[in-house]
Amino acid sequence: MRLSIKLSLAALLLAVIAISATSIASLYLSASQSTATAMTKLETLADGRRNELAQYLQSIVKETRDLAGQKVVANALDAFSGAFGAIEGDRLGELQRRYGGKPDLKSAGIDKFDQLHGRYHGFFQRHAEAQGFEDILLINLSGDIVYSLQKHGDFAANVARDAALGATGLAGVFTEAAPGTDTAIVSFADFRAYAPAGRAAAFLAAPVASVAGKIGVVVVALPTARMTEKLNNPVGLGETGEAVLLNADGYFLTRTARGGEEDILSMRIAPALSTPPEGAAIARATLPDHRGREAKLAAASFDFLGQTWTVAAVMTSDEIFAGLTRLVHWTLLVSFCVLVVTAGVGFLFAGRLSRPMTALVSDMGRLASGDTTIACSGRDRRDEIGDMARSVVVFRDAAIEKERLRAEAAALREDAETERTARERARQAEEARTEEAVQSLAGALQRLAGGDLSGRIATPFIASLDRIRSDYNASVERLAEAMTMVHVNTHRIRDDASEMQEALLQLSGRTERQAVSLGEAAGALAEMTQAVQSAAERTTIAERLAADTKKSSAASEQVVDDVVDAIGRIETSSREIGNIIGVIDDIAFQTNLLALNAGVEAARAGEAGKGFAVVAQEVRELAQRTASAAREVKALITHSADEVARGAGLVRETGGVLRDIAGKVHAIDAEIKEIARAARDQSVGIHEINATIRQLDTVTQQNTAMVEESSAVTHRLSDESAVLAGLVGQFDLPPAGREREEDDQAGRAVFSGESRQAEVIVTRTMSPGLGSSRLKA
């Protein structure tokens, strides 16, 4: 850094230190005073709005109590209740249809209710406008809202039975004010969401009484608009100030001058920030993010009918410290001007001091760059600058001598440069010839990469690289010969594969016909075998059945005798059962007589014997049913005895017929045994023939499988030779090989067409259940 700049910066630094110390001290004192003044202003604003709002709310309570005590209100409530009860059907739907959403309609002109509404509606409108009430409602002791100023969805509803109104502040104030005999009470419900009005609402309720006592309550919605006007009085709020009413949880109850209706019961200031410390009347706090900016807060609380409300005054820190900010700006401006003046004076004195030194530095710079014509001003001075100038003169003389020696050296270098240039030209010529050889070789290699084996490098290279050209030509020649041989052999393989495939096709056809004939023979023989086996099995069964029939006929004679004896015993048992049935019939008759006597005795007993008479009647009916059933059973047994007698005669006749059958069965059994022995001998012989046919069919199937495998191999061989021919076809062979390639391509096209159309179908017909197979090549 130059000396002049150092001297100027030193003067500037001293000025900065002095000005900074003075400015910081003054700004600190000003900031403390401004902060205290601004917070005092906010506290005064919060306290004043708190007192004004508290007095206004007390007047609202008094007006509500006075309204409830007016005779016209009692008359209106009593008259509205009577007319409301006279409306038939759905009162809520009917009155909503007439007045819903029509706060300015005085009368619908239908019935007595409408006449009363036209008489009293103007009175309540004037009172609401005078006091600022949002709504006025009359509710009888049953909970029916018989009058509403604004005609929201709550008009004509019942606050005691409507579930939607049960959780609202309206139901709360009614529940508190309606019961009991106290007519001086004023109940209050804090702000909360009220769906019928579509916004938050707070209610006051006072009982309405007549000569007979309480007849209902009058409910007013707090004048939120006027409360908001009083809080948002622009005096003292400045540009960013806000005054807002908060509930005990810190939620906004009114709209602020900077916000909207959406802030109510949604925007919140933490209660810890708005609660004054112990022993203090007003709370102070800093809000780090109020509507996106830092703000200062002063809050004052008051009690309203048991609820703690807080009036908070909020102002952004930017506006509070606006005076301090202006002071800082002016301080910085003045400090900057002082620094500019100080810097100018410092540069002036530093320039006068450093100008000779600057000239000397310039001369030294010119000397360093080779200029030996410098004047070296200041060498006659008697101070340190003169000493430095005289030293520069010594350096100038040395530089002149050095320049002379440099000129001599330059001449020597020029001679050496001429010799070097000649050598360079010779080297460049050799590099050009080398580059030509490389380009020629690159072109040949590019043609080789494209499959051209007919190209050769004819132009000789330089002596050191010509061997590369000859080696390349020899390599391409040998590669072309190899590709030509591969091409020829590929064609031969394809021809051989074609001939082999044709032979396999013929063999497959013959094998197919042989398999069909053999299958038909095997099927016919199998059917014959099955028929013989079936005949042998049926003969065996017939032989067994004949033996069984012989045994059964021998046993049937004894069975017939046993049946005759059993039928005799059944006849004896039938007669005994008939006797028993007679005894049961006598018992039923005696029981019927006893039941009849019991009924007579029960009738004599009067009321005490009614139950026994019922039992006797049931016993009599049971005895009658028993006698009837006994007679039916006796008739059935008699009829069965007759049938058994006839059956015994038939069984004896059957015994004679069975003895004749037994003799004929013996003769049939002897003949069937001879037939069965002959059928078994025939079945054994046919089984041996069938085994031989099956062995022959197995051999035919193996031959067919071998034909299929051979056909698949020839097909793969044909495809692989086609692929190999395609690969060789990528090379551009010499003329002799090119003609052969064209012939091969024509043959390959014909062969590939035949191979696509060839389909070998081999059907193997075997014994029943073995099925058939198809082979496609």
BALUM-488644 format. One line per field, with one value per residue (C-alpha): residue number from 1; residue in one letter; y, x, z. Coordinates in steps of 0.5 Angstrom, whole numbers, always signed. Last residue first. Layout:
! residues N
pos: c(NUM, ...)
code: c(A, ...)
py: c(Y, ...)
px: c(X, ...)
pz: c(Z, ...)
//
This chain:
! residues 777
pos: c(777, 776, 775, 774, 773, 772, 771, 770, 769, 768, 767, 766, 765, 764, 763, 762, 761, 760, 759, 758, 757, 756, 755, 754, 753, 752, 751, 750, 749, 748, 747, 746, 745, 744, 743, 742, 741, 740, 739, 738, 737, 736, 735, 734, 733, 732, 731, 730, 729, 728, 727, 726, 725, 724, 723, 722, 721, 720, 719, 718, 717, 716, 715, 714, 713, 712, 711, 710, 709, 708, 707, 706, 705, 704, 703, 702, 701, 700, 699, 698, 697, 696, 695, 694, 693, 692, 691, 690, 689, 688, 687, 686, 685, 684, 683, 682, 681, 680, 679, 678, 677, 676, 675, 674, 673, 672, 671, 670, 669, 668, 667, 666, 665, 664, 663, 662, 661, 660, 659, 658, 657, 656, 655, 654, 653, 652, 651, 650, 649, 648, 647, 646, 645, 644, 643, 642, 641, 640, 639, 638, 637, 636, 635, 634, 633, 632, 631, 630, 629, 628, 627, 626, 625, 624, 623, 622, 621, 620, 619, 618, 617, 616, 615, 614, 613, 612, 611, 610, 609, 608, 607, 606, 605, 604, 603, 602, 601, 600, 599, 598, 597, 596, 595, 594, 593, 592, 591, 590, 589, 588, 587, 586, 585, 584, 583, 582, 581, 580, 579, 578, 577, 576, 575, 574, 573, 572, 571, 570, 569, 568, 567, 566, 565, 564, 563, 562, 561, 560, 559, 558, 557, 556, 555, 554, 553, 552, 551, 550, 549, 548, 547, 546, 545, 544, 543, 542, 541, 540, 539, 538, 537, 536, 535, 534, 533, 532, 531, 530, 529, 528, 527, 526, 525, 524, 523, 522, 521, 520, 519, 518, 517, 516, 515, 514, 513, 512, 511, 510, 509, 508, 507, 506, 505, 504, 503, 502, 501, 500, 499, 498, 497, 496, 495, 494, 493, 492, 491, 490, 489, 488, 487, 486, 485, 484, 483, 482, 481, 480, 479, 478, 477, 476, 475, 474, 473, 472, 471, 470, 469, 468, 467, 466, 465, 464, 463, 462, 461, 460, 459, 458, 457, 456, 455, 454, 453, 452, 451, 450, 449, 448, 447, 446, 445, 444, 443, 442, 441, 440, 439, 438, 437, 436, 435, 434, 433, 432, 431, 430, 429, 428, 427, 426, 425, 424, 423, 422, 421, 420, 419, 418, 417, 416, 415, 414, 413, 412, 411, 410, 409, 408, 407, 406, 405, 404, 403, 402, 401, 400, 399, 398, 397, 396, 395, 394, 393, 392, 391, 390, 389, 388, 387, 386, 385, 384, 383, 382, 381, 380, 379, 378, 377, 376, 375, 374, 373, 372, 371, 370, 369, 368, 367, 366, 365, 364, 363, 362, 361, 360, 359, 358, 357, 356, 355, 354, 353, 352, 351, 350, 349, 348, 347, 346, 345, 344, 343, 342, 341, 340, 339, 338, 337, 336, 335, 334, 333, 332, 331, 330, 329, 328, 327, 326, 325, 324, 323, 322, 321, 320, 319, 318, 317, 316, 315, 314, 313, 312, 311, 310, 309, 308, 307, 306, 305, 304, 303, 302, 301, 300, 299, 298, 297, 296, 295, 294, 293, 292, 291, 290, 289, 288, 287, 286, 285, 284, 283, 282, 281, 280, 279, 278, 277, 276, 275, 274, 273, 272, 271, 270, 269, 268, 267, 266, 265, 264, 263, 262, 261, 260, 259, 258, 257, 256, 255, 254, 253, 252, 251, 250, 249, 248, 247, 246, 245, 244, 243, 242, 241, 240, 239, 238, 237, 236, 235, 234, 233, 232, 231, 230, 229, 228, 227, 226, 225, 224, 223, 222, 221, 220, 219, 218, 217, 216, 215, 214, 213, 212, 211, 210, 209, 208, 207, 206, 205, 204, 203, 202, 201, 200, 199, 198, 197, 196, 195, 194, 193, 192, 191, 190, 189, 188, 187, 186, 185, 184, 183, 182, 181, 180, 179, 178, 177, 176, 175, 174, 173, 172, 171, 170, 169, 168, 167, 166, 165, 164, 163, 162, 161, 160, 159, 158, 157, 156, 155, 154, 153, 152, 151, 150, 149, 148, 147, 146, 145, 144, 143, 142, 141, 140, 139, 138, 137, 136, 135, 134, 133, 132, 131, 130, 129, 128, 127, 126, 125, 124, 123, 122, 121, 120, 119, 118, 117, 116, 115, 114, 113, 112, 111, 110, 109, 108, 107, 106, 105, 104, 103, 102, 101, 100, 99, 98, 97, 96, 95, 94, 93, 92, 91, 90, 89, 88, 87, 86, 85, 84, 83, 82, 81, 80, 79, 78, 77, 76, 75, 74, 73, 72, 71, 70, 69, 68, 67, 66, 65, 64, 63, 62, 61, 60, 59, 58, 57, 56, 55, 54, 53, 52, 51, 50, 49, 48, 47, 46, 45, 44, 43, 42, 41, 40, 39, 38, 37, 36, 35, 34, 33, 32, 31, 30, 29, 28, 27, 26, 25, 24, 23, 22, 21, 20, 19, 18, 17, 16, 15, 14, 13, 12, 11, 10, 9, 8, 7, 6, 5, 4, 3, 2, 1)
code: c(A, K, L, R, S, S, G, L, G, P, S, M, T, R, T, V, I, V, E, A, Q, R, S, E, G, S, F, V, A, R, G, A, Q, D, D, E, E, R, E, R, G, A, P, P, L, D, F, Q, G, V, L, G, A, L, V, A, S, E, D, S, L, R, H, T, V, A, S, S, E, E, V, M, A, T, N, Q, Q, T, V, T, D, L, Q, R, I, T, A, N, I, E, H, I, G, V, S, Q, D, R, A, A, R, A, I, E, K, I, E, A, D, I, A, H, V, K, G, A, I, D, R, L, V, G, G, T, E, R, V, L, G, A, G, R, A, V, E, D, A, S, H, T, I, L, A, K, V, E, R, A, A, S, A, T, R, Q, A, L, E, R, V, E, Q, A, V, V, A, F, G, K, G, A, E, G, A, R, A, A, E, V, G, A, N, L, A, L, L, N, T, Q, F, A, I, D, D, I, V, G, I, I, N, G, I, E, R, S, S, T, E, I, R, G, I, A, D, V, V, D, D, V, V, Q, E, S, A, A, S, S, K, K, T, D, A, A, L, R, E, A, I, T, T, R, E, A, A, S, Q, V, A, Q, T, M, E, A, L, A, G, A, A, E, G, L, S, V, A, Q, R, E, T, R, G, S, L, Q, L, L, A, E, Q, M, E, S, A, D, D, R, I, R, H, T, N, V, H, V, M, T, M, A, E, A, L, R, E, V, S, A, N, Y, D, S, R, I, R, D, L, S, A, I, F, P, T, A, I, R, G, S, L, D, G, G, A, L, R, Q, L, A, G, A, L, S, Q, V, A, E, E, T, R, A, E, E, A, Q, R, A, R, E, R, A, T, R, E, T, E, A, D, E, R, L, A, A, A, E, A, R, L, R, E, K, E, I, A, A, D, R, F, V, V, V, S, R, A, M, D, G, I, E, D, R, R, D, R, G, S, C, A, I, T, T, D, G, S, A, L, R, G, M, D, S, V, L, A, T, M, P, R, S, L, R, G, A, F, L, F, G, V, G, A, T, V, V, L, V, C, F, S, V, L, L, T, W, H, V, L, R, T, L, G, A, F, I, E, D, S, T, M, V, A, A, V, T, W, T, Q, G, L, F, D, F, S, A, A, A, L, K, A, E, R, G, R, H, D, P, L, T, A, R, A, I, A, A, G, E, P, P, T, S, L, A, P, A, I, R, M, S, L, I, D, E, E, G, G, R, A, T, R, T, L, F, Y, G, D, A, N, L, L, V, A, E, G, T, E, G, L, G, V, P, N, N, L, K, E, T, M, R, A, T, P, L, A, V, V, V, V, G, I, K, G, A, V, S, A, V, P, A, A, L, F, A, A, A, R, G, A, P, A, Y, A, R, F, D, A, F, S, V, I, A, T, D, T, G, P, A, A, E, T, F, V, G, A, L, G, T, A, G, L, A, A, D, R, A, V, N, A, A, F, D, G, H, K, Q, L, S, Y, V, I, D, G, S, L, N, I, L, L, I, D, E, F, G, Q, A, E, A, H, R, Q, F, F, G, H, Y, R, G, H, L, Q, D, F, K, D, I, G, A, S, K, L, D, P, K, G, G, Y, R, R, Q, L, E, G, L, R, D, G, E, I, A, G, F, A, G, S, F, A, D, L, A, N, A, V, V, K, Q, G, A, L, D, R, T, E, K, V, I, S, Q, L, Y, Q, A, L, E, N, R, R, G, D, A, L, T, E, L, K, T, M, A, T, A, T, S, Q, S, A, S, L, Y, L, S, A, I, S, T, A, S, I, A, I, V, A, L, L, L, A, A, L, S, L, K, I, S, L, R, M)
py: c(-157, -159, -165, -168, -173, -178, -181, -187, -188, -194, -198, -194, -189, -185, -179, -176, -169, -166, -159, -156, -149, -145, -150, -149, -142, -142, -147, -142, -136, -140, -142, -135, -132, -138, -136, -129, -131, -135, -129, -125, -130, -129, -122, -121, -121, -115, -118, -118, -124, -128, -126, -128, -134, -136, -135, -139, -145, -144, -144, -150, -154, -152, -155, -161, -163, -162, -167, -172, -171, -172, -178, -181, -180, -184, -190, -190, -190, -196, -200, -199, -201, -208, -209, -208, -213, -218, -217, -217, -224, -227, -224, -227, -234, -234, -231, -237, -242, -238, -239, -246, -247, -243, -246, -253, -250, -247, -254, -258, -252, -252, -259, -258, -252, -256, -261, -255, -252, -258, -257, -250, -251, -256, -251, -245, -249, -249, -242, -240, -244, -241, -234, -235, -237, -230, -226, -228, -227, -220, -218, -220, -217, -210, -211, -211, -205, -201, -203, -202, -195, -193, -195, -191, -185, -186, -186, -180, -176, -178, -177, -170, -168, -171, -166, -160, -162, -162, -155, -153, -156, -150, -146, -151, -158, -161, -160, -163, -169, -170, -169, -175, -179, -178, -180, -186, -188, -187, -191, -197, -197, -196, -202, -206, -204, -206, -213, -214, -212, -217, -222, -220, -221, -228, -230, -226, -230, -237, -235, -232, -239, -242, -237, -239, -247, -245, -241, -246, -251, -246, -244, -252, -252, -246, -249, -253, -248, -243, -248, -249, -242, -241, -246, -243, -236, -238, -241, -235, -231, -235, -234, -227, -226, -231, -227, -220, -223, -225, -218, -214, -218, -217, -210, -210, -214, -208, -203, -206, -207, -200, -197, -202, -199, -192, -193, -196, -190, -185, -188, -188, -181, -179, -183, -179, -172, -175, -176, -169, -166, -170, -167, -160, -161, -163, -157, -152, -155, -154, -147, -146, -149, -144, -138, -141, -142, -135, -132, -135, -133, -126, -126, -128, -122, -117, -120, -119, -112, -110, -113, -109, -103, -104, -105, -99, -95, -93, -93, -88, -91, -94, -92, -99, -100, -106, -106, -113, -115, -109, -111, -104, -105, -107, -100, -96, -100, -98, -91, -91, -94, -88, -83, -86, -86, -78, -76, -80, -76, -69, -71, -72, -65, -62, -65, -62, -55, -55, -57, -51, -46, -48, -46, -39, -39, -40, -34, -30, -31, -29, -22, -22, -23, -17, -13, -15, -13, -6, -6, -8, -2, +3, -1, +0, +8, +8, +4, +9, +15, +11, +12, +19, +20, +16, +21, +27, +23, +23, +30, +35, +35, +36, +29, +31, +29, +23, +25, +18, +16, +9, +6, -1, -3, -3, +4, +6, +4, +7, +14, +13, +11, +18, +22, +19, +20, +27, +27, +24, +30, +34, +28, +26, +33, +34, +26, +28, +34, +30, +24, +29, +32, +26, +23, +29, +28, +21, +23, +28, +23, +17, +22, +24, +16, +14, +20, +18, +11, +13, +17, +11, +7, +6, +5, +0, -4, -5, -3, -7, -4, -10, -9, -15, -19, -23, -26, -26, -20, -16, -16, -12, -13, -8, -10, -6, -10, -8, -11, -15, -17, -22, -21, -21, -25, -23, -20, -16, -15, -10, -12, -6, -6, -8, -12, -18, -18, -16, -22, -20, -24, -30, -30, -32, -27, -31, -30, -35, -33, -27, -26, -28, -22, -17, -14, -8, -4, -9, -14, -16, -22, -24, -30, -29, -35, -30, -26, -21, -14, -11, -4, -4, +1, +0, +8, +11, +8, +15, +17, +12, +10, +2, +0, +5, +3, -5, -4, -1, -6, -12, -9, -15, -20, -18, -23, -22, -27, -31, -30, -29, -27, -26, -19, -19, -21, -21, -24, -21, -24, -22, -25, -26, -27, -30, -31, -34, -31, -38, -42, -38, -39, -36, -30, -30, -32, -27, -27, -21, -22, -18, -22, -27, -32, -39, -41, -37, -33, -38, -43, -37, -35, -42, -43, -37, -38, -44, -52, -53, -49, -55, -60, -56, -58, -52, -47, -48, -45, -40, -35, -39, -39, -31, -27, -21, -18, -24, -26, -32, -36, -42, -44, -46, -40, -36, -33, -26, -24, -18, -18, -14, -9, -2, +2, +7, +2, -4, +1, +3, -4, -7, -1, -2, -10, -9, -7, -11, -17, -17, -17, -22, -27, -25, -28, -27, -20, -22, -16, -11, -14, -11, -17, -21, -27, -32, -28, -32, -38, -38, -37, -43, -48, -46, -47, -54, -55, -50, -43, -42, -43, -37, -32, -34, -33, -27, -23, -25, -23, -16, -15, -16, -12, -6, -6, -4, -8, -13, -6, -3, -9, -9, -2, -3, -8, -4, +2, -3, -5, +2, +4, -2, +0, +7, +4, -1, +4, +9, +4, +1, +8, +10, +3, +4, +12, +9, +4, +9, +14, +9, +6, +13, +15, +9, +10, +17, +15, +10, +14, +20, +15, +11, +18, +21, +14, +13, +20, +20, +13, +15, +21, +17, +12, +17, +21, +14, +12, +18, +17, +10, +12, +17, +12, +7, +0)
px: c(-80, -86, -87, -94, -96, -102, -106, -104, -111, -113, -107, -102, -103, -97, -98, -92, -93, -87, -88, -84, -86, -81, -75, -78, -77, -70, -68, -70, -67, -61, -60, -60, -56, -51, -51, -49, -44, -40, -40, -37, -32, -29, -29, -26, -30, -34, -35, -42, -44, -40, -44, -50, -47, -46, -53, -56, -51, -54, -61, -60, -56, -62, -67, -62, -62, -70, -71, -66, -70, -76, -74, -71, -78, -81, -77, -78, -85, -85, -81, -86, -92, -88, -87, -95, -97, -93, -96, -103, -101, -100, -106, -110, -108, -109, -116, -118, -116, -120, -126, -126, -126, -132, -136, -135, -137, -143, -146, -145, -149, -155, -156, -156, -161, -166, -167, -167, -173, -177, -176, -177, -184, -186, -184, -188, -194, -193, -192, -198, -202, -199, -200, -208, -207, -203, -208, -214, -210, -208, -215, -217, -211, -213, -220, -217, -212, -218, -222, -217, -216, -223, -223, -216, -219, -225, -221, -217, -223, -226, -219, -219, -226, -224, -218, -223, -228, -222, -221, -228, -229, -228, -233, -239, -237, -244, -241, -234, -238, -242, -235, -232, -238, -237, -229, -231, -235, -230, -225, -229, -230, -223, -221, -226, -223, -216, -219, -221, -215, -211, -216, -214, -207, -208, -211, -206, -200, -203, -204, -197, -194, -198, -194, -188, -189, -190, -184, -180, -182, -181, -174, -172, -174, -170, -164, -163, -165, -160, -155, -156, -157, -150, -147, -151, -149, -141, -142, -145, -140, -134, -138, -138, -131, -129, -134, -131, -124, -126, -129, -123, -118, -122, -122, -115, -113, -117, -114, -107, -108, -111, -104, -100, -103, -102, -95, -93, -96, -93, -86, -87, -88, -82, -78, -79, -79, -72, -69, -71, -68, -62, -62, -63, -57, -52, -54, -53, -47, -44, -46, -43, -36, -36, -37, -32, -27, -28, -27, -21, -18, -20, -17, -10, -11, -12, -6, -2, -4, -3, +4, +6, +3, +7, +13, +13, +13, +21, +22, +17, +10, +9, +2, -2, -6, -10, -18, -22, -23, -29, -33, -34, -28, -24, -26, -24, -17, -16, -17, -13, -7, -8, -8, -2, +2, +0, +2, +9, +10, +8, +12, +18, +17, +16, +23, +27, +24, +26, +33, +33, +30, +35, +41, +38, +36, +44, +46, +41, +43, +50, +47, +43, +49, +52, +46, +45, +52, +50, +44, +48, +52, +46, +43, +49, +48, +41, +42, +47, +42, +37, +42, +42, +35, +34, +39, +35, +29, +33, +34, +39, +36, +40, +38, +30, +29, +32, +32, +30, +33, +35, +28, +29, +22, +26, +28, +21, +19, +25, +23, +16, +18, +22, +16, +12, +17, +17, +9, +9, +9, +4, +0, -1, -3, -8, -11, -11, -16, -20, -21, -23, -28, -31, -31, -35, -40, -41, -42, -47, -51, -50, -53, -58, -60, -59, -64, -69, -69, -70, -76, -79, -77, -85, -86, -81, -83, -90, -96, -100, -105, -109, -115, -116, -123, -124, -131, -135, -140, -134, -128, -122, -115, -110, -105, -99, -95, -89, -89, -84, -87, -91, -98, -95, -88, -84, -89, -85, -89, -91, -97, -101, -103, -97, -96, -96, -94, -99, -102, -102, -96, -97, -104, -101, -104, -109, -112, -118, -123, -124, -119, -123, -127, -121, -115, -111, -116, -118, -124, -126, -126, -119, -117, -112, -115, -118, -122, -118, -121, -116, -113, -108, -103, -99, -100, -101, -106, -106, -113, -115, -121, -121, -123, -129, -131, -130, -134, -139, -139, -140, -146, -147, -153, -159, -164, -170, -173, -179, -186, -183, -189, -196, -196, -191, -184, -178, -172, -165, -160, -154, -151, -144, -143, -138, -140, -145, -151, -155, -148, -146, -138, -136, -136, -138, -145, -148, -154, -157, -161, -166, -172, -170, -176, -173, -171, -170, -164, -159, -162, -163, -156, -153, -158, -156, -148, -149, -149, -156, -157, -156, -159, -166, -170, -169, -167, -173, -173, -178, -172, -165, -164, -163, -169, -165, -170, -172, -179, -182, -176, -179, -175, -182, -181, -182, -176, -176, -169, -166, -160, -153, -155, -152, -156, -160, -161, -163, -168, -171, -171, -175, -180, -181, -182, -188, -194, -192, -190, -197, -201, -196, -198, -205, -205, -203, -200, -193, -191, -186, -180, -174, -170, -172, -167, -173, -179, -185, -182, -178, -185, -188, -182, -181, -188, -189, -196, -201, -200, -204, -198, -194, -200, -200, -192, -192, -198, -194, -187, -190, -194, -187, -183, -188, -188, -181, -177, -173, -171, -168, -164, -161, -160, -156, -152, -150, -148, -143, -141, -139, -136, -131, -130, -128, -123, -120, -119, -115, -111, -109, -107, -104, -100, -98, -96, -91, -88, -87, -84, -79, -77, -75, -71, -67, -66, -64, -59, -56, -56, -52, -47, -46, -45, -40, -36, -37, -34, -28, -26, -28, -24, -18, -19, -19, -13, -9, -12, -10, -3, -3, -6, +0, +5, +3, +0)
pz: c(-76, -73, -69, -67, -62, -61, -55, -51, -48, -52, -55, -59, -65, -66, -71, -74, -77, -80, -83, -88, -90, -86, -89, -96, -96, -92, -97, -103, -100, -98, -106, -108, -103, -105, -112, -110, -106, -111, -116, -110, -108, -115, -115, -108, -102, -99, -92, -89, -93, -88, -82, -86, -89, -81, -80, -85, -83, -76, -79, -83, -77, -73, -78, -79, -71, -71, -76, -73, -66, -70, -73, -67, -64, -69, -69, -61, -63, -68, -63, -58, -63, -64, -57, -56, -62, -58, -52, -55, -58, -51, -48, -54, -52, -45, -47, -51, -45, -40, -45, -46, -38, -37, -43, -39, -32, -35, -38, -31, -27, -32, -31, -23, -24, -27, -21, -17, -21, -19, -12, -12, -15, -10, -4, -8, -7, +1, +1, -2, +3, +9, +5, +5, +13, +14, +10, +15, +21, +18, +18, +25, +27, +23, +26, +33, +32, +30, +36, +41, +37, +39, +46, +47, +44, +48, +54, +53, +52, +58, +62, +59, +61, +68, +68, +66, +71, +77, +75, +75, +82, +87, +83, +83, +87, +84, +77, +80, +82, +75, +72, +76, +75, +67, +68, +72, +66, +61, +65, +65, +58, +57, +61, +57, +51, +53, +56, +49, +46, +50, +47, +40, +42, +44, +37, +33, +37, +35, +28, +28, +31, +25, +20, +23, +22, +15, +14, +17, +12, +6, +9, +9, +1, +0, +2, -3, -8, -5, -6, -13, -15, -12, -16, -22, -20, -19, -26, -29, -26, -29, -36, -35, -34, -40, -44, -42, -43, -50, -51, -48, -52, -59, -57, -56, -62, -66, -63, -64, -71, -72, -68, -73, -79, -76, -74, -81, -84, -80, -80, -88, -88, -83, -87, -93, -89, -86, -93, -95, -88, -90, -97, -94, -89, -94, -99, -92, -91, -98, -98, -91, -94, -100, -95, -90, -96, -98, -91, -91, -97, -96, -89, -92, -97, -91, -87, -93, -95, -88, -87, -94, -91, -84, -87, -91, -84, -84, -91, -92, -94, -101, -105, -106, -100, -101, -101, -103, -96, -95, -89, -86, -81, -87, -90, -84, -84, -91, -89, -83, -86, -92, -86, -82, -88, -90, -83, -83, -90, -86, -80, -84, -88, -81, -78, -84, -83, -76, -77, -82, -76, -71, -75, -76, -69, -67, -71, -68, -61, -62, -65, -59, -54, -57, -56, -49, -47, -49, -45, -39, -39, -40, -34, -30, -31, -29, -23, -21, -22, -18, -12, -13, -13, -6, -3, -5, -2, +4, +5, +1, -5, -12, -14, -14, -21, -24, -31, -34, -41, -39, -40, -39, -35, -29, -31, -32, -25, -22, -25, -23, -16, -16, -18, -13, -8, -10, -9, -3, +2, -2, -3, +4, +6, +1, +2, +10, +8, +4, +9, +14, +10, +8, +15, +17, +12, +14, +21, +19, +15, +20, +26, +21, +20, +27, +29, +24, +27, +34, +32, +28, +34, +36, +28, +27, +33, +31, +35, +40, +45, +49, +52, +57, +59, +65, +66, +72, +70, +66, +70, +67, +64, +61, +56, +53, +47, +42, +35, +31, +24, +20, +23, +30, +30, +36, +40, +46, +52, +57, +62, +66, +73, +76, +83, +81, +73, +68, +64, +56, +55, +59, +56, +49, +44, +39, +32, +31, +36, +32, +27, +21, +22, +19, +21, +21, +25, +30, +29, +36, +41, +39, +43, +49, +54, +58, +53, +49, +46, +41, +40, +34, +32, +25, +22, +29, +34, +39, +36, +31, +35, +34, +41, +41, +34, +36, +42, +37, +32, +37, +40, +45, +43, +47, +50, +54, +58, +60, +64, +71, +76, +75, +75, +69, +69, +64, +66, +64, +58, +56, +50, +46, +39, +34, +27, +22, +26, +26, +27, +34, +35, +42, +46, +53, +56, +61, +66, +69, +75, +78, +77, +82, +82, +80, +73, +66, +67, +68, +63, +58, +58, +57, +51, +48, +49, +45, +46, +46, +40, +35, +40, +39, +46, +51, +46, +42, +35, +32, +30, +31, +23, +24, +24, +26, +31, +34, +37, +40, +41, +45, +51, +55, +59, +54, +49, +47, +42, +41, +36, +34, +40, +38, +44, +40, +34, +38, +41, +35, +32, +38, +38, +30, +31, +36, +32, +26, +30, +34, +27, +24, +30, +29, +22, +15, +14, +14, +18, +20, +15, +16, +19, +13, +13, +15, +16, +13, +11, +18, +21, +18, +19, +26, +27, +24, +25, +28, +30, +36, +41, +37, +38, +46, +46, +42, +47, +53, +50, +47, +54, +58, +53, +53, +61, +61, +66, +61, +57, +64, +65, +58, +59, +65, +62, +56, +61, +64, +58, +56, +62, +61, +54, +56, +62, +58, +52, +57, +60, +53, +50, +57, +56, +49, +50, +56, +52, +46, +52, +55, +48, +46, +52, +52, +45, +45, +51, +47, +40, +44, +47, +40, +36, +40, +40, +33, +31, +35, +32, +25, +25, +28, +22, +17, +19, +19, +12, +9, +12, +9, +2, +1, +3, -2, +0)
//
